[in-house]
Amino acid sequence: MNDTIHVDQLSKTYQVAEREGGFKAAVGGFFRRKYRDVHAVQQVSFNIQPGEVVGFLGPNGAGKTTTLKMLSGLVYPTSGKAQVMGFNPWERRTDFLQNMTLVMGQRSRLSWDIPASDSYLLNQAIYRIPDADFKQTLKELDDLLDLSPIMRKPVRNLSLGERMKVELAAGLLHRPKVLFLDEPTIGLDITAQVRIRTFIQEYNRRTGATVLLTSHYMADVTALCERIIIIHLGRLKYDGSLNELSRRIAPFKLVGVALGSPCPCDLSSYGTPVPSKEDGGKQYVQVAASEVAAITARMLSDLPIHDLTIEDPPIESVIERAFLE
Amino acid sequence: MIKIYQRLWQVNWAEQWQYRANLLMYSLYGLVSPVVYLAVWTTIANSQGSVSGLTANDFITYYLTLLIVDQLTSDITIHILANKIQDGTLAGDLLRPAHPVLTSTLVYNIAFKALSFIVLIPVWIILVLLFQPNFGMVTPGSLLLSIPTLLFGFAINFLFGATLTSLAFWTTRVYSVSEFFGALVVLFSGQFVPLQLMPPAIQTVAQYLPFQLFKFVPIEIILNKLSPETIARDFVAYLVWFVILFLIFRWTWREGIKRFSAVGA
């Protein structure tokens, strides 16, 4: 078994205390608490090969973060097995912690009151990074993320995008072989998102690290991941390539036409109109993939067409359908 | 390993320095009750000649030594860690290959002590000038003997505090539990009055608890009041309690982490 990550029937059930609102319920709850089981992750299994970059997708509350926390040894599973680089994560062995990282976009691991560079020095000691390696890695990270101007300011004074950069660098100084990235681009503007994305790509290329990342931004997923794993309500829904998912779930194309005269023509005889997508004067119809050639030929001969495009349906809608399946 | 502590020290010192005003208030607050007791008992002893054989000078030297011993052996783990367990920020520490309690929490504690001394020393000097104590009974030997008791006193208090804090993995009301034990400490450690003024029953119970090892025992050793036999017995007690509390802490922490759900995010 040479998978970097091996997950077998992994499940986590949380017990959550709950009560109704109001005084009576509050008093009652003091004496007899009611608990409800929340099945955050249910019998999820998958394997990830060394060097793969895998997108881990699902709506809020799907169990993505819980799974990442189990794989990084923060949370004990209720049942099932997992191995990361041959280690059982929740034994939290030094060799395991030394070689992986979990970066959470919404949570800071750095101390707020001091500059990131001080925290980096601390990490150097904790991860036992030799001086020469430390300097070189920091220089590389600086090249990729442009840290110099920001790593000497106290973390609390950084903008969200800047903080994410120093945070990522903190998680990567020890050159982990496995990266768990939970929403690494959340809340960032487009430029910053692109930077972080390029960085992850570059890090993976340079070091051959294995990456499992969650994101709500489809651009992250399409740019980085050839393979995606979708979970919904704690269960695995799909595991395979992004292209295959589009073919399976959405075997159709979007045909967009810009017409010469501004006529609000009825295109419904060619395919299902997609009014939500109209832009720049273009109108779109959804057409079965197998009929695209025939239908576009018919449109070109019937209509006064200026411009015609054939597009894949947006990945958001494909994935949304996968959740619903 | 030494490098970890060195870097942690730099980080913690820098961090806590930012909150020095806070720290000043907190430290001054901690000085209030020993100073009040010092004033009260000296007045009583002065008016009666002595209280249960303790003279005014005995009280003055006891409380002045207490101020320092208390600072050296005190533990603030619950204030450092309980929140982190409850709001899930402990996750960041748990990801690193170093025990969060035995590295960063420990150093935080020590950095806090070092900073508190900046407040304590001037106050202490003023009190010495005011009360004019006679520290004639203190010898280099008694000071030397007190060093291991101060180190182990802190170690035991720290492990005790860390164990209580670990209860935060189970309950969100860990501060109430800590308050309860805080009351026991007050009663059995000699913090408010020298233990020999306590009823015999309490003195007996105190023998079997670790709390007097935080305060009363180091003070009495510094002030050269214990017989060699008592000192020998106390040294054994330090070792035994150290081992017991270390094992209890290790078990509680391990079991606690299994329950940690890194809430939020």
Boltz contact constraints between the chains, C-beta under 6 A:
constraints:
  - contact:
      token1: [A, 69]
      token2: [B, 262]
      max_distance: 6.0
  - contact:
      token1: [A, 74]
      token2: [B, 91]
      max_distance: 6.0
  - contact:
      token1: [A, 74]
      token2: [B, 94]
      max_distance: 6.0
  - contact:
      token1: [A, 74]
      token2: [B, 262]
      max_distance: 6.0
  - contact:
      token1: [A, 75]
      token2: [B, 261]
      max_distance: 6.0
  - contact:
      token1: [A, 75]
      token2: [B, 262]
      max_distance: 6.0
  - contact:
      token1: [A, 76]
      token2: [B, 258]
      max_distance: 6.0
  - contact:
      token1: [A, 94]
      token2: [B, 97]
      max_distance: 6.0
  - contact:
      token1: [A, 97]
      token2: [B, 97]
      max_distance: 6.0
  - contact:
      token1: [A, 98]
      token2: [B, 97]
      max_distance: 6.0
  - contact:
      token1: [A, 102]
      token2: [B, 95]
      max_distance: 6.0
  - contact:
      token1: [A, 104]
      token2: [B, 265]
      max_distance: 6.0
  - contact:
      token1: [A, 106]
      token2: [B, 265]
      max_distance: 6.0
  - contact:
      token1: [A, 107]
      token2: [B, 265]
      max_distance: 6.0
  - contact:
      token1: [A, 109]
      token2: [B, 92]
      max_distance: 6.0
  - contact:
      token1: [A, 113]
      token2: [B, 15]
      max_distance: 6.0
  - contact:
      token1: [A, 113]
      token2: [B, 18]
      max_distance: 6.0
  - contact:
      token1: [A, 114]
      token2: [B, 14]
      max_distance: 6.0
  - contact:
      token1: [A, 114]
      token2: [B, 15]
      max_distance: 6.0
  - contact:
      token1: [A, 118]
      token2: [B, 11]
      max_distance: 6.0
  - contact:
      token1: [A, 121]
      token2: [B, 7]
      max_distance: 6.0
  - contact:
      token1: [A, 122]
      token2: [B, 7]
      max_distance: 6.0
  - contact:
      token1: [A, 122]
      token2: [B, 11]
      max_distance: 6.0
  - contact:
      token1: [A, 125]
      token2: [B, 3]
      max_distance: 6.0
  - contact:
      token1: [A, 125]
      token2: [B, 4]
      max_distance: 6.0
  - contact:
      token1: [A, 125]
      token2: [B, 7]
      max_distance: 6.0
  - contact:
      token1: [A, 126]
      token2: [B, 4]
      max_distance: 6.0
  - contact:
      token1: [A, 126]
      token2: [B, 96]
      max_distance: 6.0
  - contact:
      token1: [A, 126]
      token2: [B, 98]
      max_distance: 6.0
